[in-house]
Amino acid sequence: MDNLSTEEKNFHPSNPIIKKATLDAFKNLNGITMATAEDFVSKAAAVSVPAPLGATTSLIFGAIYGSVTVKPTSGGYTNWVFDHSFWGIGAMGGSSIGFMYTAYDSWDAFFQNVTGFHVQGIAEGGGILQVNFFISNGTPVGQFNGALAGAGGVEGGNSGKWAHS
């Protein structure tokens, strides 16, 4: 983690604010044990994983339904886009800039295997938007964390895959 920029460290899955919010969210998701959640955070923070990717998000959410778009902006993966609607609770919208992290050994495996996601706002730290990505058996494999004022006002998820833009 010593090779990460200050910004990458601020949004890293091992940052205490982000780790607590992740573990709290996973507690409420069906089929995810605390051991699985802890394993994800540990793997995403490992030296063996690829460097974080810069990314942007756009979120529009009102009452029970909304959409989220995530686009990598670095690392040679700018041709991927995650653009899906979801059900949940809250009301907010806006754009966010941050970083994506994976528990896989390669970004290619991440982009090809994701089948679902969970979006949540984290009120601490000035407002953080978090998108967690899962594979078909419910195992978390990646995460986007970025700054978004008022981000504490949303939580939800759905199935969804990455596509080429």
URQUI-V406326 format. One record per pair of residues at least 4 apart in sequence whose C-alpha atoms are under 6 Angstrom apart, sorted by the first residue. I is the first residue (numbers start at 1). J is the second residue. D is the distance in whole Angstrom. If there is no record, write none. Layout:
i=I j=J d=D
i=I j=J d=D
This chain:
i=4 j=8 d=6
i=8 j=12 d=6
i=11 j=145 d=5
i=13 j=18 d=6
i=13 j=19 d=5
i=13 j=41 d=6
i=14 j=19 d=5
i=15 j=19 d=6
i=34 j=38 d=6
i=35 j=39 d=6
i=43 j=103 d=5
i=44 j=102 d=5
i=44 j=103 d=4
i=49 j=105 d=5
i=52 j=100 d=5
i=52 j=101 d=5
i=53 j=74 d=6
i=53 j=75 d=6
i=53 j=99 d=5
i=53 j=100 d=5
i=54 j=72 d=6
i=54 j=73 d=5
i=54 j=74 d=5
i=54 j=98 d=6
i=54 j=99 d=5
i=55 j=71 d=5
i=55 j=72 d=4
i=55 j=73 d=5
i=55 j=98 d=5
i=55 j=99 d=5
i=56 j=70 d=6
i=56 j=71 d=5
i=56 j=96 d=6
i=56 j=97 d=5
i=57 j=69 d=5
i=57 j=70 d=4
i=57 j=95 d=6
i=57 j=96 d=5
i=58 j=68 d=6
i=58 j=69 d=5
i=58 j=94 d=6
i=58 j=95 d=4
i=59 j=67 d=6
i=59 j=68 d=5
i=59 j=93 d=5
i=59 j=94 d=5
i=60 j=66 d=5
i=60 j=67 d=5
i=60 j=93 d=4
i=61 j=65 d=6
i=61 j=66 d=4
i=61 j=91 d=5
i=61 j=92 d=5
i=61 j=93 d=6
i=62 j=91 d=4
i=63 j=89 d=6
i=63 j=90 d=5
i=63 j=91 d=5
i=64 j=87 d=6
i=64 j=88 d=5
i=64 j=89 d=5
i=65 j=86 d=6
i=65 j=87 d=5
i=66 j=85 d=5
i=66 j=86 d=6
i=67 j=84 d=6
i=67 j=85 d=4
i=67 j=86 d=6
i=68 j=83 d=6
i=68 j=84 d=6
i=69 j=82 d=5
i=69 j=83 d=4
i=70 j=81 d=6
i=70 j=82 d=5
i=71 j=81 d=5
i=72 j=78 d=5
i=73 j=78 d=5
i=79 j=164 d=5
i=79 j=165 d=5
i=80 j=163 d=6
i=80 j=164 d=5
i=80 j=165 d=5
i=81 j=162 d=6
i=81 j=163 d=5
i=81 j=165 d=6
i=82 j=162 d=5
i=86 j=157 d=5
i=86 j=158 d=5
i=87 j=156 d=6
i=88 j=155 d=5
i=88 j=156 d=4
i=89 j=154 d=6
i=89 j=155 d=6
i=90 j=153 d=5
i=90 j=154 d=4
i=91 j=153 d=6
i=96 j=146 d=6
i=96 j=147 d=6
i=96 j=148 d=5
i=97 j=146 d=5
i=98 j=145 d=6
i=98 j=146 d=4
i=99 j=144 d=6
i=99 j=145 d=6
i=100 j=143 d=6
i=100 j=144 d=4
i=101 j=142 d=5
i=101 j=143 d=5
i=102 j=141 d=6
i=102 j=142 d=4
i=103 j=141 d=5
i=103 j=142 d=6
i=109 j=113 d=6
i=111 j=162 d=6
i=113 j=135 d=6
i=114 j=134 d=5
i=114 j=135 d=5
i=114 j=161 d=6
i=115 j=135 d=5
i=115 j=136 d=6
i=115 j=159 d=6
i=115 j=160 d=5
i=115 j=161 d=5
i=116 j=133 d=6
i=116 j=134 d=5
i=116 j=158 d=6
i=116 j=159 d=4
i=116 j=160 d=5
i=117 j=132 d=5
i=117 j=133 d=4
i=117 j=134 d=6
i=117 j=157 d=5
i=117 j=158 d=6
i=118 j=131 d=6
i=118 j=132 d=5
i=118 j=156 d=6
i=118 j=157 d=4
i=119 j=130 d=6
i=119 j=131 d=4
i=119 j=155 d=5
i=119 j=156 d=5
i=119 j=157 d=6
i=120 j=130 d=5
i=120 j=154 d=5
i=120 j=155 d=4
i=121 j=128 d=6
i=121 j=129 d=5
i=121 j=151 d=4
i=121 j=152 d=4
i=121 j=153 d=6
i=121 j=154 d=5
i=122 j=127 d=6
i=122 j=128 d=5
i=122 j=151 d=6
i=122 j=152 d=5
i=123 j=127 d=5
i=123 j=151 d=6
i=123 j=152 d=4
i=127 j=147 d=6
i=127 j=148 d=5
i=127 j=149 d=5
i=127 j=150 d=6
i=127 j=151 d=5
i=128 j=146 d=5
i=128 j=147 d=5
i=128 j=148 d=5
i=128 j=151 d=6
i=129 j=145 d=6
i=129 j=146 d=5
i=129 j=148 d=6
i=129 j=151 d=6
i=130 j=144 d=5
i=130 j=145 d=5
i=131 j=143 d=6
i=131 j=144 d=5
i=132 j=142 d=6
i=132 j=143 d=4
i=133 j=140 d=6
i=133 j=141 d=6
i=133 j=142 d=5
i=133 j=143 d=6
i=134 j=138 d=6
i=134 j=139 d=5
i=134 j=140 d=4
i=134 j=141 d=5
i=135 j=139 d=6
